[in-house]
Amino acid sequence: MATIEGFDVAAFAKWLKRRPKVIREMARQWPPDRLYRMKSTGQRCTLVSYSEDRTVRVSITGAHNATMFDRQVFGVGVDDLEECDFPASDEPIGTLLTEQADVDSYIDVALRFWLRAD
């Protein structure tokens, strides 16, 4: 399984001591220094934050996926996450849209398409 380099384990342990029990339990089962795959989408992600309702905020980027744009997603159930390996060396990765104006235009077009489809 993939471990994210540069994570300050000591500082996190100190921070975690002052968190509610549910957060401490989540952090033990889903440590923030690991790479995860969302079972529902197949996307690789890193943890950004924990919530007391047993959801997390994750970061989905081109560092570990082929994606249109980098983003953070909140409300992801921890049971949807499984530890995973880094992408294989021959797997396409990267972010296509890196300028915010391009991301906004893409989302606007996609929303109009999806709304029309309903």
N, C-alpha and C positions, 0 to 999 in steps of 0.2 A: 504494500500500500504506500501511497505517496505522502511524504511529510513536507510541509511548506517550510523552507529555510528562512532564517532570520526572525522566527517567532520568539518573543521573550517569555519563556516558560515561567520564570521566577516572578515577573511582574504580573502575569496572568493569575498565578496561584495566589498571590497576595490580594488581587482584586476579587477573586472568586470567593475568598473566605467571608467577605461582607455581603454576598449575594444570597437571595432566598434559596431554600432547600431545592426547589424544583430546578432552578438555574444550575446549582452545583451538580445535581444529578444529570442534567442534560449535558453539561460540559464534560463530565466523566465519560459518558457514553458516546458523545460526539465531540471530541476535542477540536478546538479551533485551528490547530496546526496541521490538519489533514486535508486532503483533496477528496471531495465527495462527488458522487454521481446521483442526480435526481432520477429515481426509478421511473417517474411518470413521463419524463421528457428525454432522458439519456444525456442531458447536458452535465458537464463537470462544473463544480462550483466550490467556492471557499466560503467559510462562515464569516459573517460580519457581526451579527449580534443574536442574542437569545431573548425569547419572550416567555413570560410566565404561563402562557397558554400552550406551551410546548410547540411553538413554531419558532422559526429562525428567519433572519434576513441573510440572503446569500448574494455573492457576487459572481456573475457569469461573464467571463471575458474571453477574448481571443488568445489569451495565454495558454488555455487548455481546451479550447473549442474552435470550430469554424463558426463564426457568428456574424450576423449583420451589424450589430452594435453591442458594446459593453453595457451592462446594466446591473442594478441591484434589484432583487425581488424579495418582498417581505411576505410573511404569512405561509411560508413553506413548512409543512409538517415534518418534524424530525424523522418520522417513520418512513418518509419518502427518500431519505438519504442513505446511501451506502458508500463506504470507503472504496476508493478506486485507485488505479495506477495513473501515472502521467500518460499523456498520449504517446503512442508509438512514434518513432522517428519518421516514419513514412506517412503518418496521418496528417491530413490538412488541418492547420489551425490558423487563427488570425481573425482580425476584425475588419470587415469591409468598410463600414462607415465610421469615420473618426471625427468628423466635424459635426457639431451640435445641430447646425442648420440642416445638414443632410439627414441626420437621424430624425429630426422633427418632420421633415418632408416625407420620409419613408413611413413614419407612423401615421401621418395624416392621410396618405394615399391608402395604406393598409386598412385604416379604420373606415374610410369611405367605401372600400371594397367589401369589407365584412358587414357593414351596415346595409349595403345594397343587397347582399346575399340573403339576408334574413327577410 
